[in-house]
Amino acid sequence: MIRLLLWAVLGLGVAIPIALVGVIALGEAADAVPPVRFPWNGGMDWTSLALVVADPFYAGALLTSLVVAAGTAGVCVALGFPMAWAIARARPAARPWLLGAVMLPFWTGFLPRMGAWIGLLRDEGWINGMLVALGFDPQPLLYSDAAMLIGMVHAYLPFAVLPLFGVLLRLDPALEDAAADLGAGPVARFWTVVLPQAAPGIAAAFLLVFIPAAGEYVIPELLGPPGASLVGRVVVQEFFQNRDWPVAAALSLGLLVVLLPPLWLFQRLEAGR
C-alpha cells in the first residue's frame, strides 16, 4: 500500500507534469487560451523541438547556463570543503551549532537575502562606500557576472557543505596518523589520504549544486547582467512575453535531457557511499 502511494505521488508530481510539458512541446503556438494547439487538435508539430536543437541562440543559452552552474558548483566545493573539514574536526558538542550556522540562511526568505546583496553591491552600497573610504574609485558591481556568481554561491553553498561534512566525518583518523608516522607531511597526507577518500563526496557536492543551479532564474534576473541569456530566463521570456509555449516546453525538455546524466551519476555516487 505504501509503495503504491509512493508511485502515485511520483506519477502526480513528476511523470504527469513531464508528460504535459512534452505534449506542449509537440503542439503549435496559437492565438488562444492557452496559447497552444495541442497535438490531438492539429497533429504533432516537431518544429519547436527542432528549433531548440538547431538555433544557436537556444543552444547558447543552455551552454551558458551549464557554464554558470559549473562555476557555481566549483566555487561552492572550494569554499565548502574547508568549512566541512572544520566542522567535522570540531568537538562533537560544537558540531550542531556549526551546522546550524551553515543552515542559517535557509531560515530567512530567499528574496530578502538577494535584496540584501543588491543593497551591498549597488553603486551607492556598502562595498562601494568602503572602496571610496579607502581611496578607490567605485566599481559597477551590481548586474554583473560577478554579482550573479556571488548570489548563486551564497544560495547554494549549504548544498555543498552538508554532503562534504558527511564524508569527512566518516574518515578514519588512523590512516592520517599512519601516513604521518611514515613521514608524510600535511600536504602529502591531504593529497594521498584525505582527498581520495573524500572524492565521492566532492563529486556528490558538485552535482548537488550543479543540477539545480543549471535552471536558476531568480538570481540571474535580480543580480546578473541584463544581456545574460540563461536557459531559465529564456524559458520565462518565451512563456510569458512571447507566449510561445511549445518553444518554452521544448527548451525545458532540453535542459532535462542534459541534466539526466548528472542526475544518474549523483544517484550512483549516493548508492555507493
N, C-alpha and C positions, 0 to 999 in steps of 0.2 A: 504493500500500500504506500509506504513512504517512497519507495523507488518510483512508483507510478506518479506520485505527486511531484517528485523532483523532475521527472521527464516532462510533466505538464508545465511546470514553471519554466523550464528551458525552452519548451516549444513556444509558450506565450511571450517570453521575454527576449528570446534570441532568434529562433528559427523563423517564426512568423514575421517579425519585423524585417529580417534579411530577405525573406521571400518577397515581401511587399516592395522593398527597395529594388529588387531585381525586376519585378513586374513593371514598376515605374520606369526603370532604365530601358526596358523594351517597348515602352509606349512612345507616344509622339506628342510634342508640345502643342497645346491647343488654347484658343481663347475661350476658356470655360472655367467652371468651378467644380473641382480643382482643375488647374490649367494643364491637363494631360489627357490624351485619348489612350485608354488602356488597350493592351494587345487584343483583347476579345471583341473590341469595337472596331478596330481598323487593321488588325493583323500585326504581327511582330515587326518592330522597326529597330534595326541594328545600328541606325545612324549615330545615336548618342554614344554607344559603346565604341564604335569605330572612331568617332571624333576624339574621344578621350585618349585613345591609343595613338592616333596619328598626329593630333595637333600638338606642336611644340609647346604651346602655352600651358596646356594641362599637364603635359609630361614635365615641364619645368617647375610648375607649382608642386607637383608630387616630389620631384627630386629635391627642391629647396626645403620642403617640409622634412624630408628624411635627413638632410644635412643638418638642419637646425636641431632635430631630435637627437641625432648622434652627438653633436656638440654639447647639447644639454646633458645627455647621459654621461658623456666623458667627464665633464666638469663635476657633475654630481658624484660620480665614483671617486674622482680625485679628492674632492673635499670630504666625502662621506667616509672614506677608508680610515683616515686618522681619527675622525670623530668616533667611528665604531670601535677602533682599536683602543682608544682611551676609555670608552665606556666598558668594554669587555675586560680591561685590566684594572678597572676601578674596584673599590671594595664592594662586596655584594649589597651592603646596605645602601650604597650611594647609586647603584645602577638604576633602580626605578625612578629616582629623581632626575638623573641624567637623561633617561629615555623620555621622561615626561617633558623635559626641556626641548628635546628634539621634536616631540609631537605638539608642542605648544602652539605653533602656527595654525594647526587644524582646529583649535578651539575658538578661533575668530573667523569671521566671514572672509571669503575669498576676495570679493570686490574691495572691501576696506583695506586689505593688505596691498592689493595692487594700487589702490588710491594713495596709500602711504608712499609707495615707490614713486608715483607721479609727483607727489609733493617733494620728495627728496631730489629727484632728477630734473625737475623743470628748471628753466633758466634762472628764476629767482629763488630756487630751492636751497636747502641747507648745504648740499655738496658744493654748489657753485658759490654760495656765500662763504664757505670755508676756503675755497680756492682764491677768491678775491681778498679775503683777510690775510692770506699767506703771500699775496703779491702776484698771483697768477691771473691770467685772463679767464673769464667764464667760458665754459665749454658747452656746446649743444649736446647734452646727454640724453634728453628725452626724445622719444620717437626715433630711435636708432637701433641698429643691430645689437649693440652692447646692452642697451636698456632691455631689449627683448630677452636676451640671454640671461641677464640678471634676474628678471622676473620669472623666467622658466626654471632657473636653478633654485630660486627661493621656493617656488611652489612644489618642486619635485624632489628636493634633497632628502626629505624623510623617507621616500620610497627607496633610496639607495642605502641609507644608514641602517635601516632595520634588517634587511637580509644580510648585509655585511656583518652586523653585530651578531646575528645568529650563527654565522660561520666561524667568526673569530672567537666566539665564546667556547666553541667546541674544540678548538685547537689544543693539542696535548703539549703543555709546557715542557714536558720531559724531553721532547725532541729538540727544542731550542737549547735546553741545558746540555744535551749530548753533543750538539753541534758546537757549543761554546767550549766544552771540555776537549773537543778535537781541534780547537784553535780558531774556529770561525768567529770573525768579528760581527758587530751588529748588522752591518750592511750585508755581509755574506749570509748570515742567518736569515735575514729577511728574504733575500732572493732565492735561497736554496731550500728553506724550510717553511717559512710562513706563506710566501706567495704561491707556491704550488698547491698547498692545502686550501688556500683561500680562493683559488682560481674559479671554481664553480660558483661561489658566492659573488665574486666580482662580475662574472658573466650574467648571473641572475639579476643583480642590482642594475647593471647596464640595461638589460632588456626590460626590466620593470619600469624604468624611466623612459626608455626609448619608445615603447609601444604606445602609451597614452600621449606622449609629447608629440608624436608624429601627426596627430589630428587636432592639436591645440588650436583654439580660435581666439579665446578671450584675451590671453596675454599678448599675442602679436597685435591684436586690434587696439589694445589700450596702450602698449608701450613701444611697439615696433614701428619701423618706418612706414609711411603711408603707401609706398610703392611695392612693399614686400608681398609677393604673390605666393602665399602658402595655401595648401590644399583646403584647410578649414575656411579661410577667407573666400576662396573661390567657390566652394560649395554654398556658403551663405549668400554670396553675390548672385550665383545662378538661381538659387532657390527663391530668394526674396526680391531681388532687384530685377533680374532678367526674367524671372518666373519661368525658367526653363527647367522644370522638374526632372525630365529624363536625363539631361546632362549632369545635373547635380547628383542624381541617383547613380549614374554610371561612374562618376568620379569617386563617389563614396565606395562603390564596389571595388574600384581600382585600388583605393587605399587599403581596403580589407584584404584583397588578394596579396598585396605587397607585405602586409603585416602578418599573414598566416605563417610563413616560415619562422619569423622571430617568436611567434606565439608557440609554435610547435617546439622550437628549441628551448624556450623557457619551461615548458611542461616537462621535457626530457631532463633538464637540469634539476628541476624540483623533485622529479621522481627518483633521480639518482642520489640525492642528498641523504 
